[in-house]
Amino acid sequence: QVQLVESGGGLVQAGGSLRLSCAASRSIFSINAMGWYRQAPGKQRELVATITSTGSPNYADSVKGRFTISRDNANNIVTLQMNSLKPEDTAVYYCNAYAPRYGGNYWGQGTQVTVSS
């Protein structure tokens, strides 16, 4: 199994920045892909950004140019730097680990991000 613990959410004004971190219980180098998803009230969970074990990132069109995903293999942490935040970025953000080697797909408990206008 893989345990994931998120941190860094909060309340910020539009145009501001937040940094989310996800600490994994296993070496993220051995995990196929790590990512961030979000779910706003009344909406389905959606992909925000992912990064493979080799460091290739992928972003949703809505966050390209504003968000950056990165990974620290030495400390088993994946970070999402969010700049130029908009009210529509308000959601619960979930860390995800796609880890078939360890039995499947894993999720963190989520962290709230609220962007005020």
N, C-alpha and C positions, 0 to 999 in steps of 0.2 A: 504493500500500500504506500501511498504518498499523502502526507498531510501538508496542507497549505495554509499559511496564516498571512492575511493581508493587513496592511496598515497604511495610514497616510490620508485617509479621506477627511472631508470636512466641508465647511461653508466658505465660499469665496465669491467675490463680486465678478461680474462679467469682465472679461479681459485679463483676469488674474491667472495664477498658476497653482497647480498642486502636483505633488509627487507621490505616487502609490508604490508600495513595495510588497512583494510576495516572497515569503521565506518558505522554502521547501524542506521537507524532512529527509530527502534523499539527494544525492548528487544530481543536479539538473543537467549535467553533461550527459547523463545516461537516459534522459527523458527526451522523447522525440521532438516535442514542441511544447512550449509554454505560451500562455496567452492571457489576455484580459478580455472579458465580455462585460456587458452591462445590461441592466433591465430597468426601464422606467415604469412608473405605475401604469397599469393597463396595457402594457406593451410586452412583446416577446423579448426574450433575451437575445442580444445581438453581439456579433463579433466587433471588437474594437481594434485589437492588434494581436499578432502572434509572432513568435520568433522560434526558429528551429534550433536544434542542437548545434548546428554549424553557424548560427548567428544570422540567418536570413530573416529579415522582418517582413511582415505583411500588415497592411493597414486598411481599415474601412475607409471608403472615400470621404466620409463625413469628418474624419479626423486627420487626414493626410496633411502634412505641413504644419500641424499644430501639436500632435502627440508624437512621442518617441519611446519605443520600447527597447530595453537593453537587458543584458543578462550578465551577472557576476558569477561565473562558474566556481570560483574559489570559495565563495560564501553561500552558494546555492540561493541566490536572490535574483528575482526578476523585477525590474522597475519600469513604471510607466510615468514618464514626464509629460504633464499636460499643460500646455500654454494656450494663451488666447481663449480661455474657456468661455463657453456660451451657455445661456440658460438651458438650451436643449441638450447639453451634456449632463444635466442632472439625472442621476440614476444610482442604483446600487451596482457597484463594480465588483466583479468576481474574477479571481485568479483561477486559471485552468492549467492542468497538466495532462497532456496526452501521452500516456505511458503504458503502452501495451506490454512492455517488459515486466511491469509491476501489476498487471491485471486490468488495466483499462484507463478510464477517463476520470480525473479527480477535480474537485472544486473546493475552493476556500469558502469561508462563511460569508463573505461579502463585506464591502465597506461603502458607506454612503458618501456620495459626492453631490453637493448642492451648490448650484451657481445662481446667484441672485442677479436680477437685472437692474 
